[in-house]
């Protein structure tokens, strides 16, 4: 099944990404609990990553197998980097 996109679709996705970015900037400045702020920002960030991967990287046209492999590899990389940085963060040396 061939899926094609027009320039209008790309501009619409770009507009959604812009709105999400502005929402994230606004929500960070709101006096909400830290846990709620983190959850909202992470969900918005995942939605943005999905839109970018789907439309601008054309992953929605690929097989589900390739998409799952790419997502799994990305999550594995994030997990490894996260756990490699935890000791430095706990010691307070990350921002020195």
C-alpha positions as a printed Julia matrix, in Angstrom:
96×3 Matrix{Float64}:
  0.0    0.0    0.0
  1.54   3.27  -1.12
  1.04   6.23   1.19
  1.75   9.65  -0.24
  1.91  12.99   1.5
  1.43  16.45   0.12
  3.2   19.6    1.15
 -0.02  20.59   2.91
  0.27  17.51   5.13
  3.87  18.35   6.0
  2.88  21.9    6.93
  0.02  20.6    9.07
  2.36  18.24  10.92
  4.85  21.09  11.34
  2.05  23.26  12.78
  1.1   20.53  15.25
  4.76  20.22  16.28
  4.96  23.99  16.77
  1.8   24.0   18.9
  3.1   21.11  20.99
  6.41  22.9   21.5
  4.67  26.11  22.59
  2.43  24.08  24.91
  5.48  22.43  26.47
  7.15  25.81  27.04
  3.96  27.2   28.56
  3.3   24.15  30.75
  6.8   24.2   32.19
  6.22  27.72  33.49
  2.91  26.74  35.16
  3.1   26.06  38.87
  2.18  22.37  38.66
  3.59  19.52  40.75
  6.93  18.25  39.45
  5.6   14.76  38.77
  2.69  16.06  36.7
  4.99  18.39  34.78
  7.38  15.56  33.95
  4.58  13.25  32.8
  2.95  15.92  30.6
  6.27  16.94  29.03
  7.33  13.34  28.37
  3.98  12.48  26.77
  4.18  15.59  24.57
  7.78  14.75  23.66
  6.82  11.17  22.71
  3.96  12.48  20.58
  6.36  14.86  18.83
  8.88  12.05  18.25
  6.11   9.88  16.78
  5.01  12.64  14.4
  8.59  13.34  13.31
  9.36   9.67  12.81
  6.12   8.98  11.0
  5.99  11.88   8.59
  9.44  13.41   8.21
 11.39  10.14   8.49
  8.68   8.26   6.54
  8.45   5.4    9.06
  4.7    5.08   8.53
  5.49   3.73   5.05
  7.8    1.01   6.37
  6.92  -2.48   7.52
  5.9   -2.95  11.12
  8.96  -5.17  11.65
 11.4   -2.4   10.72
  9.49   0.13  12.82
  9.57  -2.14  15.87
 13.31  -2.75  15.4
 14.01   1.01  15.2
 11.86   1.81  18.23
 13.42  -1.01  20.28
 16.95   0.09  19.34
 16.17   3.69  20.26
 14.68   2.7   23.63
 17.66   0.45  24.36
 20.07   3.28  23.56
 18.15   5.67  25.81
 18.14   3.14  28.65
 21.88   2.48  28.38
 22.72   6.19  28.3
 20.36   6.88  31.18
 21.89   4.24  33.42
 25.42   5.28  32.48
 24.67   8.84  33.58
 22.94   8.0   36.88
 26.18   7.62  38.91
 27.37  11.08  37.81
 23.97  12.62  38.47
 23.8   11.12  41.95
 27.29  12.41  42.72
 26.34  15.89  41.55
 29.12  16.06  38.96
 26.97  16.37  35.83
 26.63  20.16  35.9
 30.01  21.07  37.38
